[in-house]
Amino acid sequence: MAEYFFLDRQHAARRRRVVRDRARARAALRRRSRDAVRCARYLEGVTEGVAYKATRALPGVGAQKEPPDDVTLAQKVESIAFRQAGVPKGHVSVNSENAVIYLRGQLEREEQIADLVRAIHAIEGVRGVKNLLHTRTTATEGD
């Protein structure tokens, strides 16, 4: 019966064209559907990127900032606090444990120690300071 449908002398050519046109239309519809999905995914990514930039454009807006890990916090203290206090960091060891800064070593004057501790307290993310610093005179008196 199918042979008759497509091989009929009077109407077979028209029927073949109709079937071919329908197949092309379905293929075009599938193609447009895939293109629409691809475009939607692209626009979703662009939107996520814009939202990401917008939440980080202003300080304090968006997700809460994670506290820095101990190594990062110790490096931050070394770079910021020593500069603000005007203290040389050659004889001072800085360690961080659970956001508490441990200072060990020796400085020239008590004022330098106080300035350094004050500068460290002002740094964001520092929970406390354990000051184990001493001056040169304190070290020689204890001997």
C-alpha positions, 0 to 999 in steps of 0.5 A: 500500500505504501508503494502505491502512495508514493508511486501513483502516477497522478499524485505521487510527486505531490505527496513526495513533496508534501512529505519532504516539506514536512520533514524539512519543517520538523528539522527546522523546528528542531534546529530552532529549538536547539538554538533557543535552548543554547541562547537561553543558556548563554543569557543565563550565564551572562545574567549570573556574571552580571549578578556576580559583579553587582554583588561585589561592586560595593563593599558590604553588599552580597554574601558575607566575607569569609574570614582569612585563613591563619597564614593569610592573616599572618601575612596581612598583619606583617604587611599592614601593621608593621607599616602602620606602626613604623616598626622593623620586622626583622626581629619579630616573628608573627604567627596566627592560630584561630585568628589570634596573632602571636608576636615573638621577638625583640624590639628597641622600645616599649612604644614600638611594641605598643604601636604594633599591638594597637595596629594589629588590633585594628586589622579586620579578622584579628580576634586577639593579640598575644604579645610575647615581645620584649625590648633589648633592655628587658632581655638583658636584665633577666639574664 
